Amino acid sequence: MLSKELVKGLNDQMNFEFYSAQAYLATAAYCSHESLDGFANFFLAQAEEERFHAMKFYNFINDMGEKAEVTGIPNPNNEFASVLDAFEKSLAHEKDVTQRIYKLSDMALDQREHATMTFLKWFIEEQVEEEASFDNIIQKLRRIENDSNAFYMLENELGKRTFTPGE
């Protein structure tokens, strides 16, 4: 049986994952408005991935005999100075997610809640990939600077991204 504190933390994270999906959808909208369809596609796929993450929490909470509680979420940021700014803000967001997952993992460890620790291990590994992915794109964008051909190539590459649940 999960403690009330742990159930609250899992529900908070589930809702934060839904918020993350909204944040990436807002970022995709910015990119679409700027006619950067490849970058928009990247963020739309990211939004799908975040909804998948939220549903993993939803299912885990219910599988543990607890109640998943969906709450309202704050409005996401809709303003970006550039594509680089969008990716830098996204990386900062992912670092926040990582810290939240670490806190939940620490709570589960302190409570010797092994099922939750095992569940959260997947997210810890996922966050390493998430942060590395955003950092990699940021480094490419910084190297590109004003090279429109390289920018187009990166946008084209990101336009091919898809999300398949279970990745």
C-alpha positions as CSV (number, residue, x, y, z in Angstrom):
1,M,0.0,0.0,0.0
2,L,1.4,3.4,-1.0
3,S,1.6,6.2,1.5
4,K,-0.7,9.2,1.0
5,E,2.5,11.3,0.4
6,L,3.7,9.0,-2.3
7,V,0.3,8.8,-4.0
8,K,0.2,12.6,-4.0
9,G,3.7,12.8,-5.5
10,L,2.8,10.3,-8.2
11,N,-0.4,12.2,-9.0
12,D,1.5,15.5,-9.1
13,Q,4.0,14.0,-11.5
14,M,1.2,12.5,-13.7
15,N,-0.3,16.0,-14.0
16,F,3.1,17.6,-14.6
17,E,3.5,15.1,-17.5
18,F,0.2,16.3,-18.9
19,Y,1.4,19.9,-18.5
20,S,4.6,18.9,-20.3
21,A,2.5,17.7,-23.2
22,Q,0.7,21.1,-23.3
23,A,4.0,22.9,-23.1
24,Y,5.4,21.0,-26.1
25,L,2.1,21.5,-28.0
26,A,2.5,25.3,-27.4
27,T,6.1,25.1,-28.6
28,A,4.9,23.3,-31.7
29,A,2.4,26.0,-32.3
30,Y,5.1,28.7,-32.1
31,C,7.2,26.7,-34.7
32,S,4.1,26.3,-37.0
33,H,3.4,30.0,-36.8
34,E,7.0,30.7,-37.9
35,S,6.6,28.2,-40.8
36,L,9.1,25.8,-39.2
37,D,7.2,22.6,-39.8
38,G,10.0,20.2,-39.2
39,F,10.6,21.7,-35.7
40,A,6.9,21.8,-35.1
41,N,6.7,18.1,-35.9
42,F,9.5,17.4,-33.4
43,F,7.5,19.2,-30.7
44,L,4.3,17.5,-31.6
45,A,6.0,14.1,-31.3
46,Q,7.4,15.3,-28.0
47,A,3.9,16.2,-26.8
48,E,2.6,12.7,-27.7
49,E,5.5,11.2,-25.7
50,E,4.7,13.3,-22.7
51,R,1.0,12.2,-22.8
52,F,2.3,8.6,-23.0
53,H,4.4,9.3,-19.8
54,A,1.4,10.8,-18.0
55,M,-0.6,7.7,-18.8
56,K,2.1,5.4,-17.5
57,F,1.7,7.2,-14.2
58,Y,-2.1,7.0,-14.4
59,N,-2.0,3.3,-15.0
60,F,0.6,2.7,-12.3
61,I,-1.4,4.6,-9.7
62,N,-4.5,2.6,-10.6
63,D,-2.6,-0.7,-10.7
64,M,-1.4,0.0,-7.2
65,G,-5.0,0.3,-6.0
66,E,-4.9,4.0,-5.7
67,K,-6.9,6.8,-7.4
68,A,-5.3,8.8,-10.2
69,E,-6.5,12.4,-9.8
70,V,-6.4,14.6,-12.8
71,T,-6.2,18.3,-11.9
72,G,-6.1,21.6,-13.8
73,I,-2.8,22.6,-15.3
74,P,-1.2,26.1,-15.7
75,N,-1.0,27.7,-19.0
76,P,2.2,26.9,-20.8
77,N,4.6,29.4,-22.2
78,N,3.6,30.4,-25.7
79,E,6.3,33.0,-26.4
80,F,9.8,32.3,-27.8
81,A,12.5,34.5,-29.2
82,S,13.7,31.9,-31.6
83,V,13.9,28.2,-32.2
84,L,17.1,28.1,-30.1
85,D,15.2,29.8,-27.3
86,A,12.4,27.2,-27.6
87,F,14.9,24.3,-27.3
88,E,16.8,26.0,-24.4
89,K,13.5,26.4,-22.5
90,S,12.6,22.8,-23.3
91,L,15.9,21.6,-21.9
92,A,15.4,23.6,-18.7
93,H,11.9,22.0,-18.5
94,E,13.4,18.5,-18.9
95,K,15.9,19.2,-16.1
96,D,13.0,20.2,-13.9
97,V,11.2,16.9,-14.8
98,T,14.4,15.0,-13.9
99,Q,14.6,16.7,-10.5
100,R,10.9,15.9,-9.8
101,I,11.5,12.2,-10.7
102,Y,14.6,12.1,-8.5
103,K,12.5,13.5,-5.5
104,L,9.8,10.8,-6.1
105,S,12.5,8.1,-6.3
106,D,14.1,9.3,-3.1
107,M,10.6,9.2,-1.4
108,A,10.0,5.7,-2.7
109,L,13.5,4.6,-1.5
110,D,12.9,6.1,1.9
111,Q,9.6,4.3,2.2
112,R,11.1,1.0,0.8
113,E,8.4,1.0,-1.8
114,H,10.1,-1.3,-4.3
115,A,7.4,-1.4,-6.9
116,T,7.5,2.4,-7.2
117,M,11.2,2.4,-7.2
118,T,11.2,-0.1,-10.2
119,F,8.5,1.9,-12.0
120,L,10.5,5.2,-11.6
121,K,13.7,3.6,-12.8
122,W,12.3,3.7,-16.3
123,F,11.7,7.4,-16.0
124,I,15.2,8.1,-14.7
125,E,16.7,6.4,-17.7
126,E,14.2,8.2,-20.0
127,Q,15.3,11.6,-18.6
128,V,18.9,10.9,-19.4
129,E,17.8,10.4,-23.0
130,E,15.5,13.5,-23.0
131,E,18.1,15.8,-21.7
132,A,20.8,14.5,-24.1
133,S,18.4,14.8,-27.0
134,F,17.6,18.5,-26.3
135,D,21.2,19.3,-25.5
136,N,22.3,17.7,-28.8
137,I,19.9,19.8,-30.8
138,I,20.9,23.0,-28.9
139,Q,24.5,22.3,-29.7
140,K,23.7,21.9,-33.4
141,L,21.6,25.1,-33.5
142,R,24.5,27.0,-31.9
143,R,27.0,25.6,-34.5
144,I,24.6,26.5,-37.3
145,E,24.3,30.1,-36.4
146,N,23.3,31.8,-39.6
147,D,23.9,29.0,-42.1
148,S,20.4,28.7,-43.6
149,N,21.3,25.4,-45.4
150,A,22.4,23.7,-42.2
151,F,19.3,25.1,-40.5
152,Y,17.1,23.6,-43.2
153,M,18.9,20.3,-43.0
154,L,18.3,20.1,-39.2
155,E,14.7,21.1,-39.6
156,N,14.2,18.5,-42.3
157,E,15.8,15.8,-40.0
158,L,13.6,16.7,-37.1
159,G,10.6,16.7,-39.4
160,K,11.0,13.0,-39.7
161,R,10.6,12.3,-36.0
162,T,7.8,10.1,-34.9
163,F,6.8,8.7,-31.6
164,T,5.9,5.1,-31.1
165,P,4.7,4.1,-27.6
166,G,7.1,1.9,-25.8
167,E,10.2,3.6,-27.1
